[in-house]
Amino acid sequence: MDDIRERAEDFLTDHPGAADSLERLLEVDSHGSWQFEDIPLDSGEFGEFVSRGLAEEHDDGYRLVDR
């Protein structure tokens, strides 16, 4: 299992209610960069998601590291 997948699974283990939000995030990311306001994660989940290296900040917003 690769590192990104492990980090994503660990995130879901810690936030089991976020699975639907991550599905929505995949959809949003497929259209390009996004902002925090565009996704259904709360600020704590979002901060943890980014700190785990699952999304990166770009000049025009955020993108998933590996869809």
Steps between C-alpha positions, in 0.01 A plus 500: 500500500641839412555778749222729369245220520609416854469864606153522343389180674640628831308825449178305446570284804532816709202668325262219397222747423712673236471230232218678315688829525805341339286368214377855443857629524607262223225640281595862575871429442425346160402849381827663609613702800259560785472707817406388851155650448442268203524177698290342776780441757488710815803714584651243737463216252635718221805603703574139585444390140754754374746434785500130406617599153181393322447841341743776408457872469560647155492860380131476416377272779550139606536175310507139614848356505384176336143445386 
